[in-house]
Amino acid sequence: MKYVKRTILSILILPALLISEDLNMQDLDTIYITEDRPETETGAGQKTVIEKETWERKGARTVAEAVHLTPGVTVSRSGTTLDNSTVSIRGAGGEQVLVMINGIPLNNGKGDPVNLSTLSLNNITEIEIIRGGNSAVYGEGAFGGVINLIQTEEPVYYSEGDIYASAGSFQTYTGGGSFKLPLSLSGNLTADLAGEYRRTEGEFDYESRDGSLSRRNSQGWADNISSGLDWNAGGLDRHKASFDFKWYEGERGIPGLMEFLTPDARLADSRLSLSTRYRFKGYAGQTLDAEYSLIRQTSCFSSEEESVDDKHENLSHRGRLDLSYKKETGSWSFTPLLGGVCSYDSMTSTSLMSSNGTTLPGEANQTGGSLYGRLEFSGKNITITPAGRWDFSRTEYAGWDDSEDDKASWSLTTVYSLPSFKDKISLKGNTGTAYHSPGFDDLFWSGGSFAEGNPDLLPEESFNWDAGLYLTPLTGLEISTVYFQSYTENLIQWLPTAGGTWRPSNIGRAEGSGLENSLSWLIPLKEKDLIFMELSGSYSWMNMIDKTADSINTGNRLPYRPLHSASGSCSLTRDSHSLTFSGRYMGQRFTNMANTKDLDPVLTFDTVLKLVFDSGFYSSFSLLNMGDIQYIDKLGYPIPGREWSLKGGYRF
């Protein structure tokens, strides 16, 4: 506790010292005429931005494959590209990571981790990965971090499109396209339309204790459709409005654990998302930003052999209103922001737990509200952003006492560029609190004698901080290193009871620390012919420990958190053609709290050849897991070995 207090004190004092230094460099009685101030990254959490060209060059087919080379990020797959893929950031589980599309959360009240395999890369232009929990800025779900998929809202003055198709291993086929269309000559009104269909037979061979077996019941299909309208009055960004529609639907086999196969189990799921947004920017610096979203998610799991036919429907309404004002004084700008969120979640399910312990159909509801504010101070070389938030939620389910959560959270972010080094050295630090409320499954799920929820669960709470150093010693060379620590209380963990039934409980305290390092270097080999080599790499060390008092597991590492992980790639490019080699290392991961069972370290290599022609046609060939390594990301679920994919398309 003393160490935490010293850490908080030092981070709180640092901004004051830096402001003092920055003010001493300025003559406050003098008016300076300077260039436009560049936008400074002020969001809490260390951020990595992945652009479309980068993940295409590395052969990513899904969101999971696009983010898995990021430092501090661990992706767990359970099979082919249609099977479940979840993300962990700094040791936080998939249900503790907030996943968004253009700022609209996809996490549902049921509490399941967002399956990244259901999200298409089709019309995504970049992916933001924000590492570190910060509920004050991003809300209740941002316990471990945030993944935000960005779709551009820029107007177009002529039609743009991309049509593509691919074929690959295990009889996997994909086809799709995306289009942006100007509906007015001035570009004030723009429409976009995108769709993608994927299908796989999914059957592959894997090694088990009984020798080589075939993974059956892995076939499936999925489609994604999205459309939207963007309106920019006069093209001046004063009045902007948008409407977006997104639809996902899929069905796939659930082969089950390697030791407990379910050859006839099927899962059908869907997601409908509707959102509308209006933004007004006044001439005096004021901004109003209003947004409403509706998300309906359904899932149906069936197995005749196990006599199971479960159906769940989750409906989420969310409204948000922000008011901000920007004031510039000399070399400083001040931007206060106040906002609020109202939300309503309901889940109708055939497998909820009644007050007497039996399973029955029912409906659970949760009403929530948030009030938040932050104040950004931005100078020539420094930006400081304190933030605070208050959240309230009420959960209701017939037969159980209503539960209420009332939590406050805060954060402080500081970004500083050393002026004497001409922006070649910058520092970013964050400190704050985060929390995560239990989902409907955690509270009320009924799986018969196999599993049951716990209506007495408390929200997870954490304090975390990090400090990052960013270097640009040479043109094209970027180096960063970030150290973080986190302290979590009331960690929700599913564990078997004495009778063998799995049940979640708050197990106490967990502590984590880690180091995230990355390097990116663009080296011109022959600039006249646009020939370059790009080297990139990352290494993460993460130590997540159970610190629960009087527990037999105190001092053990938490399951599925690798101590070491690394990745690297080398790309040779000429014009728009590229040849990329990449590798990924995942260290040992324990699979139980006692640290007696583990998954072996894994090292895989990929290669991708991409060709782009002046006519607009392009093609790529990917060979993933070239060494045909047999491995497991999640206990009981084998990952396919070597995979190939051939893709062709046309952009205009």
N, C-alpha and C positions, 0 to 999 in steps of 0.2 A: 504494500500500500504506500509506503514511503517513496518507493521508486516511481509509482504512478503519479503521486503528488508532485515530485520533482519534475517529472516529464511535462505535466500540465503547466506548471509554473514557468518552465523554460520556454514552452511554445507560446504561452500568453505574453511573456516579456519580449520575445523576439520581434513581433510586429512593431512594438513601440520603439525599439532600438533602430529598426530599419527605417521607420518613418522619420525618426530624428535625423538619421544619416541623410535621407533623401531631401528633407527640408533644409539641412545645412548646405546642401549643394546648390540650392536655389536662392536667389535674391527675391524675397517676397514682395519687395516694393517695385519690382521690375516686371513689365509685361513682355512675355516671350512669344514670338511667332514661330511655331514649329510645324513639322510635317504632321500629317494625320497620325494619331496614336494607333499603333497596331493593336488588334484585338488580343487580349490576354486570356489565357485559359484560367477560368476562375472556379469551375465546378469542383466540389469536394471530391477527393479520391484521385489517385494517379490514373491518368487516362492514356489508352492506346487506341489509335484510329487506324483501321484497316480499310484500304481502298479497293474498289472492284478490280482494278488492274492487277493488284497484288495477289488476291485469292484466285483469280483466273490463271495467273502465271504459275501458281503452285497446284493447280488442278483441283481446287475445292469444288465439290458437288453439292454440299449442304452447308448450312450455317455452322454445324458442329465441326466440319472439316476446315472452315474458314477461320475459326477462333482457336483451334487446339494448339497452334504454335506460339500463342501469346504467353509471356512470362506471368506466372502466378495463376494461370488458368489450367484446369484439368478437365478433360472431357471423357466421360464414361459411355462407351457404346455397348449395346447388348446384342449386336448382330450386324445385319446388312444396313444399307443406307435408309431403309424404311423402318428399321427397328428403333426402339427407344434410345435416345442420346441425350444425356443431361450434362450440365456444366457445373463445376465447382470453382469458386474464386477464393483464393487464400484460405482454403480448407472449409469454407462454408458450403453446405450441400445445395443441390439444385433447387430445393424449395425455398432456400434463403437468398437466392439470386433473382433480382428483378429483371425480367426480360420485356422489352418494349419495342414497338414499331412506331417511329416518329413520336416518341414520348407517351404512347398509349400502352399501359401495362397489359400483359397477356396472362399473368399469374391469376389463377382462379381461386375462389373461396374454398374449393375442395381441398386445396393444399398440395396438389401434385406438382412436382417440378415440371417446368415447361419442356416439352419434348422438342429439341432443336431440329429433329428430322422432319417435323411437320411444317417447318418454315422454309419458304423458297427464297433463293438468292436472285430470282429472276429480275426484278426491278429495284433491287437494293443497290445504292451507289456507294455506301460506306457503312462500316460497323464501328460503333464506339464501345469500348470495353473500359469500364470504370472500376478499379480495384479498391476495395475498402468499404466497410459499412458506413452509411451516413443517412440515417432516417430524416434528419433535419432538412436536407436538400431534396432527397429523392423519395421519401416516404417510407411507410412501414415495411414494405417488402425488401428494401435495399439493405439487408442485414449483412451480406458479404460482398456485394458489388452489384453492378448494373451492366446489362448488355442492351444497347439501343441500336436497332436497325433503322438506317436513315434512307428515306426515299426523297429524292430531290423535289422541291417545289418551285424550281426556277421556271419562268415562262419560256416557251419556245415559239419561234417565228416561222418554222417550217416543220413538216412531219419528220419524226425520228422513229426508228424501229429496229428490232433485233429478233430474228427468227432462227431457231436452232433445233437440233436433234442430236441424240447420242445413243450409243449402244455399248454394252460392256459385259463384264463377267456375270455369271449366274443368270443369263438371259434378262439383263436389266436394260430397260429402254426408257428414254426421256425425250419429250418434245415440248416446245413452248415458244412463247414470243412475248414481246412487250412493245408498246407503241405510245408515243406522246404526240398529241395532235393539237395545233392551234385552232381555236374556235373563233378567233377574231384577228383581224389584220394587225392590230397593235400589240398582240400577244397578251392582252389583259386576261383572257380566258383560255385556259389550257385543260385538255382532257388527257387522261392516261388510262390504258387498259393493258392488263398482263394476265397470262395464264400459263400453267405448266402441268403436265401429266407425267407421272412416273409409274413404272410397273416392273416387278421383278419376280422371277420364280424362286429366287432366294436360296435354293438348296446348295450346300457346300459341304466339303469334307473337313473333319477336324479330328484331332487326336484326343483320346480319353484314356482312362485307366483300362478300358476294355479294347483298346486298339483304335484303329481308324474307323470312324462312324460318319454317317451323313446327317447333316442338320436338316430335318424335314419340317414341314408346316411353317416355312418361312416366307411363303409367297405373299404378295400383297400389291396394293396399288394406292395411289394418292393423287389428288389434284388440288391445285391452288389457283384461285381467280381473284383478281383485284382490279378495281377501277376507281377513278377519282376525278374531281373537278377542282381547279385552283383559279381563283379570281383575284386580280390585283388591279384595283381601280386606278386608271390612268398610268399604271406602271410605275407609280411613285412610292410604293410600299406604305402609303398612309392607311389604306383600307385593304386588308387581305382576308379572304375567306376560302375555306376548303371543305370538301365533303369526300369521305373515303368509304369504300365498301370492300370488304375482304371475306373470302370464303375458302375454307379448307375442308376436305372430306377424304377419308381413307378407310381402308379395311385391310387387315393383315392377320396372318396366323401367329399364334403365340406358342412357340415350340416348348416353352417351359425350361426348367433347369436341366442341366446335363444328366443329373441323377434322377430327376422326376419329370419325365417328358409328358407333355400334354398334346398329343398328336391331332386333336380335333378342336382345340380352343381357338376362338376367333375374337378379335377386337375391332369394332367399327366405331369411329369417332369423327366428330365434325366440329367446326368453329366458325361462327358468323360474327363479324366485327363491323359495326357502323360507327362512324365518328364525324363530327363537324367542329370546325374551329373558326373563330373570328378574331382578328388582331387589328387594333387601331393605334397608329402612332401620330401623336400631336406634334405641332411645330415647336412647342416649348419643351419637348423631351419626355412627355408623359406617354405611357403605353398601357393599353388595356388588352388583355389576352383571355378569351373565354373559350371553353372547350367542353363538349359533351361526347361520351362514348357509351355504346352498348355492346356487350360481348355475350354471346350464347354458345356454350360448349356442351356437347353431349358425348357420352361414351356408352357402349354396350358390349359387355363381355359375356361370352357364352361358351359352354362346354357340356355336351351331352354326357360324356363319360363321367364328369364330376357333378352332373345335375345342377349346373350353375347357369343362371341367366340374369345377370345384374345390369341395371340401367341407371345412369346418372345424368342429370341435367343441371348445369350451373348457369345462372343468369346474373350478369353484373351490369349495374348502371353506375356511371361516374361523371360528375360535373366538376369543373375547375374554373376558377376566376382569379386572375392575377392583375394587380395594378402596380406599375412601377414609374419612376421618374428619374431622369438623368440630368444632373446639374454639373457644369464644368466651371471650375474656378482656377485660372492660371494653368498650371501643369497637372492639376488634380481633377478627377471627376468623382462624383458621388451618386450612386444609384441605389436608392432604397426600393424594396419590393415587399408587398404584402399580398397574401393570397389565401385561398381556402379551397377545400375539396369536400364534396359530399358523395357518399357512395352507398350502394345497397347491393348485397349479394344474397342469392337464395340458391339452395341446392335441393332438388327433388331426387330421391334415391330409393331403390328397392331394398337396400341393405344398410339401414340405420339401426342403431342399438336403442331399444326401448329402456325405460327405467328399471324393468325387471330382468334385463339382460338378454331378452329375445330379439330376433331380427324381424323387422317389419318395414314396409314402405312408409316414407314420411318426408317432411320438408323442414329444413333448417334455414334460418335467416340471420343475416348480420347487417346491422346499420352502422355506418361510420362517418366521422367528420374530422376534418383537420384544419387548423389555422397555423399559418407559418409566415415568417418574415426573414429577410436577410438584407444586409447593407454592404454594398461593395464600394471600397475605397480604392481608386486606381490612380497611381502616379506614373511618372516617366519610367521607373524601373521596378515598381512594386505594386502588387494588388493584394488587398486584405479583405476577406469576406467572412464576417461572423454570421451565423444563421441559427434560428431557433424554430421549434415546431411543437405543437400540442395536438395529440391525436386521441380520439375517443371512439370506442366501438362497443356495441351491445349485441350479444349472440343469443338467439332464442331457438329452442327446440322443445316441442311438447313432451312433457313427462320429466324434463330436467329443469333445475333452477336456471333462470337467466343469468348470464355472466357478463360482466362489464370490465373493459380495460381502459385505463386512463393513463397515458404516458406522455412525458415531455422529453424532447431530445434537442441536442445542440451540436454545433460544429464550428470550427475555425480553420480557415484555409489561408495560407500565405504563399504568394508566388513572388520571387525576387530575382532580377537579373543584375549581375555585377556590372556596373557601368564602365569600370576600368578595363574590362575584357571584351567590350563591344558586343555584348549579348552572346558571347561564346560560352558563358557559364551561367546557369540559372539554378535556383533552388525552389522546391515546392514542398510544403509541409501541410499535413492535415491532422486534426485531432477532433474527436467527437464521440457521440454515442449512437447506438442503433438498437432496434428491437424488432422482433418478429412474432406475430400472434399465431397460435396454433390454428390449423385449418379444420374444416369440417370433418375430414377423415381422422385427424388426430383426436378430435373430441368424440365423434359419434359413430365412426365406422364399425360395422359388424361383419366379421368374416367367419361367423360360427365359432367352432372350437379352435380355429386357426388364429384369429386375431380379433381384437376389439379396441375401440377408442377409449379415451380417458377424459371425461368431462371436467376433471379438476385440474387440468394442465394450466400452468402459468406461462405468460409470454417469455420468450428468450430475450435477454438483454445483454448488451456488450459495450465496452469502452475500447476504442482502438485509436492508434496514432501511427503515422508514417512520416518519413522524411526522404526526399529524393534529390539527387544531384544529376543535372543534365549538362552534357558537354558537347560542344561543336568545335573541336580543335582545328579541323580542316574542312574545306568546302566538300560537302557530300558525306562527311563522317559524323555520325551521331552516336553518342554513348550515354547510357543512363544506368544508375544504380539506386535502388530504393530499399530502405529497411523499414519493417513494420512490426508492430506488436498488437495483440488483441487479447481481451479478457472477457470471457462469456460466462454468464450465470443463467441457471435454469435451462441448460441445454436440453432440448427435446431429443430423446433417443428411444427408438423401439427396441425392447429387450424381451426375451421370453420369461414368463412367470414360472412359479414352481410347478404349476399344472401343465406347462408347455405352451400356453396361449401367449402370442406376441401382443404386447401392450406398450404404448408410449408412456414415458415418465420424465419428469425434470430431474436430471441426475446430478445437478450441482454446478461445478465450475470447470471451465476449460481455458487453457492459456496457450497462445500461439505466438510465434515470432518467425520472421523469414527475411530473405534477401532476394530481390528480383533484379537481374542484370540483363541488359540488352545492348546490342550493337547493330548498326546499319551503316554500310559504306558503299557509296556509288562511285566506281572508279572508271574514268573515261580511258578507253584503250585507243580509240581513234575517233576523235570528236567529229571530224569532217564527215565521216561515214556513219555517224551515230552508232558507234560500237561501244558498249559499256559492259562492265562486270559489276554486279551488285552482290555484296556479301552481307548476310544478316545472321544473327545468332542470339540466343537467350539462355540463361541459366538461372534456375530458382532453387533456393534452399528454404524449406518450410518445416518447422517443428511444431506440431499441434499435440498438446499433452493434456491428459485427463488429470485435473487437480481437485477432484471431488474429495472432500474430507472423509476419512474413515472408510474409503472404498478400497476393495482388494485390487482395483485397477489403477490406483493413484500412481502417477509417474509413467504410465503407459501411453504410447502414441495412439491417437484416434484413428479408427479404421479408414481406409481408402484415401489417406493423405500421404502422398509420397514425400520422403525426406529430400530427394534430389530429382530434378527434372531438367531437361535441356532440349534445345532444338537448334538447327542451323540450316542455312540454304546458300546456294551459289547460283546466280543467274547470269547467263551470257545473253545480251540483247543486241540486235542490229535492226535499226528502224523499229518496227513493232514486233519482229520475230523474237522468240526467246527460247532458251533451253535451260531448264531449272533442275538442279539436284537438291534434295532436302532430306534431312534426317531428324528423328525424334527419339529421345531417350526418356523412359519413365522408370523411376527407381522402384525399389521394393515397397509394397503396400500391404499392411496388415488388414485382415478381413474380419477380425473380432476384437472386442475390447480387451481380452486377456493377452493379445499379441502372441498367440500360439499358432495361428494360421496366417499365411501370407500369399501374395501373388509375386511371381518372379519378376525381376527387372526386364524391360523390353526395349530393344533397339531396332527401329525399322527405317528403311530408306525408300524414297519415292523419286521418280523422274517424270518431267512433263515437257513435251515439245509443243510449242504454240506458233502457228504461222498466220500472219495477217496480211491480206493483199489489198492493193489500192482500189480494187473493184468493190470492196466492202465484204468480200467473202473471207472467212477465217476457219481454221481447223485446229484441233489439238489432240494429242495422244498422251494418255496418262498411264503410267505403270506404278501402282501403289504397292507398298510392302514387297519390294523387288526380291527380297530374300525368302519370301514365302514363310515368314515367321509365324508359328502357332502361339497365340497368346490369349489372355482373358483380361478384359477391363473390369468386369463385374463378376463376382463369384458365381459360377454355374452357367455363364453365358459366353460361349466361344466366339471369337472374332474371325471373319473370313481371312484366308491367307492372301496370296498374291491376287491383285485385281487389275484389270485393264479397262480402259474406257476410250472410245473414239468419238469425238464431237465435231460437228460442222455447223456453220451458221452463216447468216448474212445480216450485216448492219447497214442502215442507210440513214 
